[in-house]
Amino acid sequence: MPNIRSAKKRVRQIEKRRLRNKAIRSRTKTEIKKYLAALEEKDLTKAEELLRNAIKYIYKAKSKGVIHYRNASRKVSRLSIKLNKLKAELQANA
């Protein structure tokens, strides 16, 4: 444990940030998993809604500095590509 007052304060700040980051990262992953589950079910309307929600949480994590902006863009791009593939597959089968 630190003895210096400023170091004690840093420990408190780091712990608060760690918990906040953990919550944001966890929520983002949960939203992505919900979206991927909807894709597995081939439920297009539900998947589109969940994609918007997942993107919202990804960009929120980016704005808080939890994930890098390029990481956020890459995730959004890959999730969008999955939805487009599902749309193409359903159109081909129709």
Secondary structure in CASP SS format (residue, H / E / C, confidence):
PFRMAT SS
TARGET T0000
AUTHOR 0000-0000-0000
METHOD secondary structure of the structure
MODEL  1
M C 1.00
P C 1.00
N C 1.00
I C 1.00
R H 1.00
S H 1.00
A H 1.00
K H 1.00
K H 1.00
R H 1.00
V H 1.00
R H 1.00
Q H 1.00
I H 1.00
E H 1.00
K H 1.00
R H 1.00
R H 1.00
L H 1.00
R H 1.00
N H 1.00
K H 1.00
A H 1.00
I H 1.00
R H 1.00
S H 1.00
R H 1.00
T H 1.00
K H 1.00
T H 1.00
E H 1.00
I H 1.00
K H 1.00
K H 1.00
Y H 1.00
L H 1.00
A H 1.00
A H 1.00
L H 1.00
E H 1.00
E H 1.00
K C 1.00
D C 1.00
L H 1.00
T H 1.00
K H 1.00
A H 1.00
E H 1.00
E H 1.00
L H 1.00
L H 1.00
R H 1.00
N H 1.00
A H 1.00
I H 1.00
K H 1.00
Y H 1.00
I H 1.00
Y H 1.00
K H 1.00
A H 1.00
K H 1.00
S H 1.00
K H 1.00
G C 1.00
V C 1.00
I C 1.00
H C 1.00
Y H 1.00
R H 1.00
N H 1.00
A H 1.00
S H 1.00
R H 1.00
K H 1.00
V H 1.00
S H 1.00
R H 1.00
L H 1.00
S H 1.00
I H 1.00
K H 1.00
L H 1.00
N H 1.00
K H 1.00
L H 1.00
K H 1.00
A H 1.00
E H 1.00
L H 1.00
Q H 1.00
A H 1.00
N H 1.00
A C 1.00
END
